């Protein structure tokens, strides 16, 4: 009968817990904690902005305010100010009454006559003046406005965000199909060093020859921004994934060591067979 040597820890493969407690993997865990902390902070930041704790009061957009108190030239229009009724006064630039196509008024498609209103020295805002059902009516109204010259006007209307620029139809490359102050600016006269408001003003009262633009009050929006909540949930998932990645890497290392240990044990056992 032979005496066998007592078994030592080296005779057994390491456990997953032992691998995870090694200095290397504790360091990786600390790094994952930092990354997860950053993700958690970003999620909290998104969540804090998901709920508007001070939503605008109902009907606030219907209170007519001076244009200069609401926005300055070059500023982007804040979401809660979309559709705000404002008032301003200025002088029309006679050469800049331009027709914009594909404008709907109570479901009927037609045209807008727009103009450049010089509200201060070297400062202008684009104004949608009125609606016409046909292009002929719109062109006639624009020509009538131009013939009056540089007259002053007091305008009350809604502030509406720039619709952006769109490629004009091939049939008429000069036709405008979007109400965009940026696009109108490229066709206006006397624009050197001109400050322009980014949103445009939809007038509530049209002059003779045009129909009032139908511009109802904006719908009251929910104080909860679900997109921000979705982003916050995404950051929480990313934070959890950081820990999963640490666990998966440590487990992969443990599985490799276990396989290497078993292969070495089989190699030592072959000469005895």
Secondary structure as GFF3:
##gff-version 3
##sequence-region A 1 273
A	DSSP	three_ten_helix	9	11	.	.	.	ID=ss1
A	DSSP	alpha_helix	16	20	.	.	.	ID=ss2
A	DSSP	alpha_helix	23	48	.	.	.	ID=ss3
A	DSSP	three_ten_helix	60	62	.	.	.	ID=ss4
A	DSSP	beta_strand	65	66	.	.	.	ID=ss5
A	DSSP	alpha_helix	67	70	.	.	.	ID=ss6
A	DSSP	three_ten_helix	79	81	.	.	.	ID=ss7
A	DSSP	beta_strand	85	92	.	.	.	ID=ss8
A	DSSP	three_ten_helix	94	96	.	.	.	ID=ss9
A	DSSP	beta_strand	98	105	.	.	.	ID=ss10
A	DSSP	beta_strand	108	120	.	.	.	ID=ss11
A	DSSP	beta_strand	123	132	.	.	.	ID=ss12
A	DSSP	alpha_helix	135	147	.	.	.	ID=ss13
A	DSSP	beta_strand	152	160	.	.	.	ID=ss14
A	DSSP	alpha_helix	181	185	.	.	.	ID=ss15
A	DSSP	beta_strand	195	196	.	.	.	ID=ss16
A	DSSP	beta_strand	200	203	.	.	.	ID=ss17
A	DSSP	alpha_helix	226	270	.	.	.	ID=ss18
###
